[in-house]
Amino acid sequence: MANKFIIATAPHMHNPHSTQSLMRDVIVALMPALAVSAVVYGLSVLYVTAIAVVSCVLVEFLIQKYLIKGTPTLGNLSAVVTGLLLAFNLPANIPWWIIVIGAVVAIGVAKMTFGGLGHNPFNPALVGRVFLLIAYPVQMTSFPEIEPVVGGIVDTFSGATPLAAVKSGAMSVTDANLMSLFGGFNAGSMGELSATALLVGGLYMLWRRVITWHIPVAVLGSMAAFAFIVALMQGGGAELYALPLFHLLAGGAMLGAIFMATDYVTSPMTPKGMLIYGVGIGVITMIIRLWGAYPEGMSFAILLMNAVTPLINKYVKPRRFGVTTAKK
């Protein structure tokens, strides 16, 4: 028979979303943050983004065409999303050849080595980002200088991010311009400049039911709670409320919680599992930020919890359909 049908037991559910439509919605949700980054850093943002996207798409096509010798799946747009997220984790002034290396690692190593979309245990864009951070730490932590005007006040920032400045002691949390962090005028990777733009994208994905609230709320909520407890143990004062808000707005907290940690393939399947996963990311991120060698810990935290996801899926399961708990 030309057409074969697979018959499965009930329940049968219909979902209008396809992989392509989901990825298209993620691309749309990333556009506000890309626009803010382009305004702050200029056309170099579009240059970096274009190289990252084209490189990821080309690497996936070449591997599928000549190594796997299978049908290319570029139409699902997953390689485009990986390219966008990789670009969002890079400085706007990074050399083009480093971007290409990051794309090869993200697609070739973190994704296609395991069999492609749906089989990769780790977020491909984050694997590419962490590899580049370890291999090229200077280029990955050197950001263009900007002089934004916020509320009529000119704040001059060097190439250091607010997280790095606080970590080194060059700036206190209470001295950080939280409105600037919220609006998007601080040095940093392209996708972590504006908390507002990222929140708009997150709300769009919630509206489109691309993601649920569990992981972002668990990540950001645990980060805020952890920072509040640390500030309280240190005597409170002005940092009691400034520290949690600073850590939510600075660095890759919003980008990681909304766009990176919610990756379908590498995150748990159940709401309870998502909450455990998100809390783990938030706690690990804060431990690295406060006491680790790196000022930012979101990427490492997500990858670590990606590794725990199979265990969460194994031990945190919903009640089986049709099975009732016997009363004693």
Secondary structure, 3 states (H helix, E strand, C coil): CCCCCCCCCCCCCCCCCCHHHHHHHHHHHHHHHHHHHHHHHCCHHHHHHHHHHHHHHHHHHHHHHHHCCCCCCHHHCHHHHHHHHHHHCCCCCCCHHHHHHHHHHHHHHCCHHHCCCCCCCCCHHHHHHHHHHHHCHHHHCCCCCECCEECCEECCECCCCHHHHHHHCCCCHHHCCHHHHHHCCCCCCHHHCCHHHHHHHHHHHHHCCCCCCHHHHHHHHHHHHHHHHHHHHCCCCCHHHHHHHHHHHCCCHHHHHHHHCCCCCCCCCCHHHHHHHHHHHHHHHHHHHHHCCCCCCHHHHHHHHHHHHHHHHHHCCCCCCCCCCCCC
